[in-house]
Amino acid sequence: MDTKAFKRSLNNSDNYHRKGFGHEAEVSGQMQNEYQSNLIQHIRDNGYKLQRGEVTIHLAEAFGFCWGVERAVAMAYETRTHFPTQRIWITNEIIHNPSVNQRLRDMDVSFIEVVNGEKSFSVVDGGDVVILPAFGASVQEMQLLNEKGCKIVDTTCPWVSKVWNTVEKHKKASHTSIIHGKYNHEETVATSSFAGTYLIVLNLQEAEYVANYILNGGDCEEFLTKFSSSHSEGFDPDRDLERIGIANQTTMLKGETEQIGKLLEHTMMRKYGPDQLNNHFLSFNTICDATQERQDAMFGLVEDKLDLMVVVGGYNSSNTTHLQEIAVERGIPSYHIDSASRIGAGNRVEHKPLHRDLEVAENWLPQGPIAIGITSGASTPDKVVEEVLEKIFELKAVAQAL
Ligand code: SF4
């Protein structure tokens, strides 16, 4: 499929909407009520610190809803207002936050079900309205919905679209896109659908394996087994790594994306010589500002003297997991929770340790005065962070009174 031509024709279709519908004022008031928090604003205004009882809160200087997420949620709200009686679907979670997704369900927005690992679009009729989430949708899904005659409301973050343009440029120049991301993350699935030849690397270790293959060759079969879910059809490492370009899932660790870019640039320079680099390597800056700011703020926060860290965000949220990674690397006890309901009475918390399933920790809040670092992922409303803080204050107050 000529993905670029398809996207161009979709942009010109009356059934395709990439902007709101003129209900900004109404929606902004609604979102303010549902997602903003006076307490969090107070902490911001107070130099990102708050002391209550035995608890001192250190808030990251950038956290929570990013611009792209706020825009996507507002567009979904506007869609409901604009099409009050139509059936509205969304192809995936609008963002990775359970309370926001639940709010959309309450507004009678239905989520496309996944049956046997495949999304079941048979329930969608022409004339229905279908929202594409902040991290986008694959070009095949867009094509299917367009052919059905649906009204498509595309909330894809412009930063994600920028990455799609990048892989289109790689394709035009006959370069393979090396995408730093998670092969099964919705954003990377969408990005790879716009790419021509591609290979997805999860981390620096996988990129080093690729670099070594480029320089020294290796076992093609082993390569294809290692990346079995992460390459385009018919990928041949002996042919398809001669000309490469870098792209990324916007929420990966910024430093790692940069390291991978430098490693592969250096690799191509060694293999083909500096004068030939431009014929073999392409790189455009596609790291999203919001991801960068939240990660930088987290690096600042872990410099404080903290007893523990609480990272608030959806369990399937990639950017939240990366924030947690930063705390864990510094050896700070860190608890990733998705809502205040994970904090129970009796000093217990149900949390998700890095790369593991949910666990319950007992006595997680130490006795006496404590300093807690708090941050939240780009899809977490401030209201959820407030609820978490109130629960902690309450638990510590009860413990102090005993
Ligand atoms: S994290 Fe960045 S790319 Fe993702 S939605 Fe937010 S602004 Fe857009």
Residues whose N, C-alpha, C, O or C-beta is under 5 A from the ligand:
A	BS01	SF4	C66 W67 G68 V69 A134 C157 W159 V160 T250 C288 A290 T291 A378
